[in-house]
Amino acid sequence: MKKVPCRKLKLGRNTRKTKSVRRVIAHQTEEERASGNEQSRQRMAQIRAEEAAEQHTARLEDARLRVRQSRSATSNVLRSQQRLHNKLQMAERRQQGKAYQPYNRLAFRYNPGNCCCGTYARKRYPYEIRAKLLNG
């Protein structure tokens, strides 16, 4: 026996039903809208008053879990987007031939030809010349 695939939800799509609901809402007056909201509030309050304590705690726990999952999914998406953005920026800088700026904040650039502190410089330059090179 062949399984029938689930029907796709038509969320955010223009169907006959959504169009008719929008039409009804658009033609309602403010008083009709307020009375409809009040009736739905009363209906939900009655439903919640009739449910057992176990059902109430289970419903609240489900809501908490749903919120936690959506937050973690959102933060994971944001984190992955930030990672991708950083990778793209680094690749762009590499293509431009520029070094990443935070790694490039040295007080001076080391040039081994002008180094005055090693044994080679001590042999090559007298003390007075080394002092002049170091100081300016």
VENBEL-V494550 format. One line per field, one symbol per residue. burial: + if it has 16 or more other C-alpha atoms within 10 Angstrom, else -. A space follows every 10 residues. Layout:
burial->???
This chain:
burial->---------- ---------- ---------- ---------- ---------- ---------- ---------- ---------- ---------- ---------- ---------- -----+---- +--------+ ------
